[in-house]
Amino acid sequence: MELKKKIWVVLMIPTMMVAAMNKEAKIYVAGHNGLVGSALVRHFEREGYTNIVTRSFTDLDLRNQSDVHQFFQQERPEYVFLAAAKVGGILANATYPASFLYDNLAIELNVIHAAYRSGVKKLLFLGSSCIYPRNCPQPIKEDYLLTSELEKTNEAYAIAKIAGLKLCEAYNRQYGTRFISVMPTNLYGPHDNFDLQVSHVIPALLRKFVEAKRAGNPEVTVWGTGAPYREFLYVDDLADACVFLMNNYDGDEIVNIGTGTDCTIAELASVIKKEVGYKGTIVFDASKPDGTPRKLLNVEKLFSLGWQPAVSLESGLQKTMAWCTTNAVFEQE
Ligand code: GFB
């Protein structure tokens, strides 16, 4: 190789390579008791990471600015996974828009600013597929962000998540931080919320079918028309993708995380009915909102980086049901 070319290659390699976290790195998982945070902690334990920092809500309220700054100054984590958020299904989003906006904005502002001030090496921010416009072309590419109006049922949550990813972008531009943002599709798995009033569709339907089977009820009611499409990702796959991106991606652009396939809510209900072994009838309550008609993510960017999901919907549902049985989830009111 001629000398000029050799020098160019040597100079370029450090900026193209992403430094992976070592197993002793101090990693803060914000929101470790939730669906996503607990999956991240499971992942780190399985993979032999030895220095995971967590704080429960009672010990650190991430909405409290001075407490968050004090925590970061004391602990000085090297890496941060920002999985803490106020989340909920379609009804919770529509009922508590102020809480969804306030809590999520406060958490993002405090954690992202404290991470910058304490010199965190790299942060991964978890957004959501609901940041994209309600009626955008499918599958949804990352650059469809802010091209038209949002879905009304979860507008407050979406605005907060858009603010979070824009904060990461802005801090990178102004302060040279390395804060990346990922947009997961609809998630499910262990440690989900199974309360019918606030849950997402999968935990809600698992509970409804299991309880109807036990009680011998002839019908299970599914909200909406059954026509909307949703894409579902098992949360352990999400955790795997997040760690993969932390170790392999340094770009400023957001990255979608999904499976690349979706199904209708009616199809999902049939799959869950079969997995639970319920023999009754499914009825649809069209007085309840459908929400976004479809939000299938384009996952070309993620797949081209070298990541693919491993858990099918059926297998993920079985794992979730097994976790519910072990933890007596459906024995609790
Ligand atoms: O999972 P889900 O609440 O959230 O609802 P979104 C998905 C679809 O399932 C909607 C239908 O069309 C619901 O009408 N559905 C049917 C049910 N039966 C039920 C039920 O018993 N419970 C629930 N919850 N839904 C969320 C946003 O939207 O997506 C969040 O609200 C977040 O902000 C998340 O972004 C990823 O998919 O409609």
Residues whose N, C-alpha, C, O or C-beta is under 5 A from the ligand:
A	BS01	GFB	G88 G89 I90 N93 S128 C130 N154 Y157 T185 N186 S199 H200 V201 A204 L205 V222 W223 G224 P228 I265 P289 D290 G291 T292
